[in-house]
Amino acid sequence: MAGADFEIVMCPELLAEITEVLTTRERLRRWISLEDAEAYIEMIATLVDLVPDPPDEDLGVRDREDTYLVSLVRNNNCDFIVSGDKDLLEWELQEPRCIAPASFIELT
């Protein structure tokens, strides 16, 4: 599937989580400056399909804080959740399937 087209779907809650991680965790400054992090977040916000936050529902996800991600992809008919989160990657009831970023890169 080299050169495959895909859409990235995000909601404000996910974008806020990414922003929080990239801008407030001082240990990340070794790899990315605050200025570069802010520019990266701005780029993400312009490239993704930003949809409303999904409803809060109990989906049986191991880590309750990941529920919104599953709701997001299900409500927007996404094919995958791309994440390195072990709770999602090891979740037995994956629907849709959760794949690691490296696996997604192999598909594109």
Phi, psi and omega in degrees: 000033182304134179074018182297144175275145176207159176248144174253121181254129177223159174240165180306323180297318179291317178298321177295321178295316178297317179300314181299314181297312185285336185255343184246348181268104185301329181297339179284345181298340176295331185251333182214130179288160178300320179297316178293323178298315180295321177294321178297316179297318178298319178296315179303313183300331180274339185264337185272162171271099183276117182243163180299153174303139180284164177293153177276117181218153180273113183246007179077021179287140183303315177256109185306331180291346178270355184304320183297329179293317179295317178298319180302310183289324179292317182289344181243017175052044179280154180276330185216157159256125177257114186200153172262005183290117183298327179299322179281318182295328182261001181295125185288335185261034184303119175204101001284176183293143175257130179232152178287155179306320180298323178292322178295319180300323178296331180281338186268000000 
